[in-house]
Amino acid sequence: MWWGVTGAESQMGGVFWSLFGLKIHNLAYYRVYPIPPFSEAFTWFLVFGIILGPLIVSSSKKEFSVRQVPNRYLALEAVAGGILIGYGTRMAGGCNIGDFYSGFATGSAWAIFFFLAMVSGIGTIIALSRVLPHRIRKLAKVKSIFILPSERIQYSILGLTVGASILIIVFFSYTMVRLWYVFGLILGAIGYSGAMCFQTSFRETISKNTGKTMARILAISLLVYSILSQMAIIDFHVKVNFFFDQSESILYQIIGGYIFGLGMGLAYNCTYSMEWRMGSGNVQAILTFIGLTFIGAPLYALTYSWWHSFVPVVFEPTRYWEFSLYKYGVTGAFIIDLFPVAWLIYSYFSDKTLTTLSKNNPMDN
């Protein structure tokens, strides 16, 4: 019911820097978000699954390719965006998946603050891009490099990926590892097949004169996810435990969400699309992942205690249920469901492409 990916990526970054002598276990951040043994790190395997799922699908269709190879300007933009995504998401305790998508569907009170801050960050990047000199805007173009491996290589990739997946499922005895890896494979395949991207949906929502297809898709999926979560929590009394430092102020969701939004706007990726795009050969997404995992998230871990030394706690530490609107039962569920419904209606009636199609429909003449 609740899932997220950037916590695992911050742990990967911590392990990486520990190889170079960083005493990560002395950092307060890694005491709040401890690094589990690899054999039990099921959220790591969720990430692996989201990356490898598209690799299986794309190679089976002979579609896997090396593409979106950026020029120096876009490479820097991708890495910088990844750094901001990593820093912001760990400050907020979640990303567009954990703090917004899962958080909202499970009634979390902080989800709306995170959403508004995140969209404000994306909006800032959109506004800045409009005032940049034309010469700089021209640099922000992806090179037309497209390397499509031969059929033999495609099937070799498919065989290796399927073989690796079988080994993971067979040799890792921890049930959660197996389940979350398979869940990741499914999520990655869905993301690749449907070109799913939260960043695109948010950008469509706040931009004028654009299509709103992705915004509608995400609004519908959020509504379905919310209803399923409500059935589990309200009807079947399922408790949800978040990997979230609830001793933090709501200001962390606001500041971190804004930084995270800036990063998404720069990188043109959300954490979910970044991972499935990596699996399908997107070089720009790989650079964003590097910035997030090995620079941005560990950098926040280093500054975690500094932030906590002066940012006040607005809400006292409390149990998850006191943060959830579902404590109000059906009324809380209704309030939650209003958001994706309103989002869906807005994205439909503000879609300029639908208006154009309607005007040009010969059946209307």
N, C-alpha and C positions, 0 to 999 in steps of 0.2 A: 504493500500500500504506500509506504514511504520509501523513496529511493533518492540517491544523490551520487555524484561522481567526484567532485573536487576534493572531498575529504581524503579519498584514496590517492588522488594525485598529489596532494600536499605531503602525504606519507611517503610516496615514491620519491619526491624531492628531498625529503629529510634523509631517507636511506642513501640517496645519491651523494649528498654532501657529507654524510658520515664516513663515506669511503675516503674522503679527503681530510679527515680528522675533526670535523665539527662534532662537538659533544651534544648531539640533539636531545639526549635524555635529560640534559640539564636545563633545557628550555621549557618555560612554563606552558607554552602552546602544546608541546608534545606530551605533557602530563595531562592536559585536558583532552587532547585527541591522541591517545597513545597508539603507537605502531604495533599492530598484532603480528604474531608469527606468520610467515608467508603461507603456511599450509592452512591457516584459518582466516586469511585476509580476503574475505568473500567480496568486499567492495572493489578490491583490486581486480578480481576476476570479472566483475560486472563491467569494468572499463575495458578489460581485454576482450570480452565478448562483444561489446559495442564496436570495437575496432575490427575484430576478425569477422563478425557477421557480414558486413558489406564486402569484405574480401572474398568470402565464400560465394555470395550472390553474384558479384560483378565478374569474378573469374569463371563461374559456371555459365554465365551468359556471354563470355568472351568480351566483356566490357571493361575489364580492369585496365587502367591506363595511368601513366604518370602525366599529370596535368596541373593547371593553375600554378605554373612555375613563375614566381614573382620576379620583377626587377628589383634593384637594390632598394628603391624607395618603398615598394610594397613589402619586401622582406623585413625591412626595419619596422614598418607599420604592423606587420603580423606579429613580430616578436614583442614590440611595445604593447600591442593590444593584449597579447597573452600575459604579459607581466601584470598589467592592470586587472585583467580578469582574475588571475591567481591571487593577487593581493586583496582585491575587493571581495571576492567570494569567500575567502577564509576570514576576513574581517567580519563579514555578515553572517558567517556560519553556514553558508549555503549558496547555491547558484540559481539559475533559472529553473533548475529541476527541484532541488531540495527546498529552497526558500520560497519559490513562487509556485511552481506546478504542484509538487507534492504538498508543500506547506499550505497552499490555498485550498486544495482539495480536502485536506484533513482539518480544516477549520482554524489554522494557526492565526493568531491575532497579529503577528508581526509580518505576515505575508503581504498585506496591502501596503505597508510602509516600504518594504523592500521593493515591491513592484513599482511604486511611484518614483522612488529614487533611481531605480534601474532604467526606467523609460526616460527619465530626465537626463541621465547620462548619455543615452543614445541620441536624444534630441539635441544635446549640446554638440555632439560630433557632427550631426547633420547640419546644424546651424553654422558651425565653423567651416565645414567643407564648402559652403556656399559663398563664403567671403574670401576663400583662399585665392591667390592669383591664378590666372588661367594656366600659366606654365607649370605650376605645382600640380594642379588638377590633372594635367595631361600625363604627368609621371605616374599617376595612380592607375595604371593599366597593366593588366596581366599579359605577359608574353604569350604569343600564340604557339606555345610548345605543347605538343600532344604526342606522347610516345605510347603507341598501342603494341604491347608484346604479341608475339606470334601465338597461334593457337596452342602449340606445344607448351610454351611457357605458361599460358593461361591455365591449362589443365594441370601442369606441374604445381603451380601456386595453389590451385584448388585441392589437389591431393595432399600437399603438405599441410594446408590449413585444416582440412577435415581430419587428417591424421593427428595433428596437434590437439584438436578439440576432443577426439576420442581418448587420447592419453590423459588429458586433464580430467575428463569425466571418470575414467577408470582408476587412475592412480591417486587422485585426491579423495580421501575418505570422508572429509568433512562435508556433510550434506549441504550446508549453506553455500559452500564453494561451488558445488555442482549446480545447484538451483540458480544461483545468481549468474553463473557463467552462461547457462542456457538462456536465462532471461536476457542477458546482455546480447547474445547472438540474435535473439528475436528482435530486440530493440534496434540493434544495428541494421538488421535486414529491413525493418520497417522504415527507418530513417533514410536509408539509401534508396529504397524503392519509391518512397513518397517525397524525397528531397526535403525532409522535414527540417525546419530551422526556426527556433524561437526568435532569434535576432531579426530574421526576415519578417516574421509576423509582427513584432513590435515596431519595426521600421515602417511597415505598411500602415499600421494603425495610426501613427502620428504624422505620416507624410501625406501631402495632398497630391492629387492627380496621379495616383498609382493604383495598381490592382490590389485587391485585398484577399486573394485566394488563400494564402498561407495563414492570414489572420483568422479567416473563417474555419479553417481546418483545426487550428490550435484551440479556438473557442469551443468547437464541438467536442474535441477530445477532452478539454478541461471539464466541460459539463458532464460528460460520461464518467470520467474519472472521479469527479466530485460525488456524483450520485452513488457510484459503487462504494466509495469511501464512507459515505453517510450510512449506507445499508450496513456496512461492517461495524462502524463505530456505534451508531445509535440503536440499530436493531439487534446486532449480535454482540454488542459490548466489547468489541476488540479494542485493546489499548494500544496506542501508538507511542513509541519511544523514539525521540529525535536524537541524532548525534549533534547536539546543539548545546553550547555553553550558556545555560539560562541564567547565569549570574551576570551576564552582560546587559548593558543598557540597550534600549531600542534604538539609540543613536548609532549603534554599530550596524544595524540593518540599513539605516538611512545613509550613513557615510560610506559603508562598504558597498551598498547597492549602487550608489552613484558612481563610485570608482569602477565597479564591475560593468556598469552600463557604458562608461567611457571606453573600456576595453573591448566590449562587444562591438561598439560602433566603429572602432578602429580596425578590428580584425575581421569584421564581416562574418563573424562566427559566434554561435553560442557554445557552451561546453558540450552539448549533445551533438550538434552538427559537426563540430570540430573533430570529434572522435570517429563518427561514421565516415566523414570525408577523408580522414586519414586512411581508413581501411580501403577506400576506393582509389587511392593514389594521389590525393590532393596535397601538393607540396606546401602550399600556403597554410593549410590546416596543421601540418606537421610542425611548422615554425611557431604557430600559435601555441600548440601543445608544449613545445620546448620552453617558451617564455612563461607559460602558466606553471608547469610542473617543476621546473628546475631553477626558476628565478623568482617569479611573483609570489607563489605560495610560501616557499622557504623564507623569502624576505619578510613576509608578514609574521612568520613564526619568530624571527629575530626581534621584531619590534612589538610583539604581543604584549610584553610586560610594560613597555613604554606607554602604549595606548591605555592600558588598564590603570596606569598611575594617575591619570587625570580626567578621563572621560567618566562622568558620573553615572551611577546606576539609577535609571528612572523608575524601573519596576524592580521590586525586591525579588530575589531568587524564589522560584515557586515551581510547583509541579506542572507538567505539560497540560493537564486538563484545565487548569485555570487560565491558560493562554488560548484555549480553543473556544470558538463560537458554538461548538456542538454541545457545550454544557447547557445551552438553551434549547436543546432538542430540535424538533422540527422547525422552530422559528429560526434558529441559527443556521440550519441547513438551507432554508429558504433564502436567507440573506446571502449565503455563499453562492447559491445557484443564480442569483440575480446578476452577478458579475459576468459569467460567461454568456448568459443570455443577452445581456446588454451589449457585450462585445460582439457577439454574432450579428445582432440587429444593426449595430453601427457599421460593421465591416461590410455588410451587404448593401446598405443604402448609400454608403459613401464610396463604393467601388465605381470609379469612373469608367473602367473597362466594361462593366456590366451595363452601364448607362449607354455607352457608345454602341454596344452590341444590340441593345434593345431598339435604339433609334434606327439602326441599319438592318433590322430584321424585316425581310420582305413580307413575312406573314402579317406584319402590323400595317402594311399598306393597303 
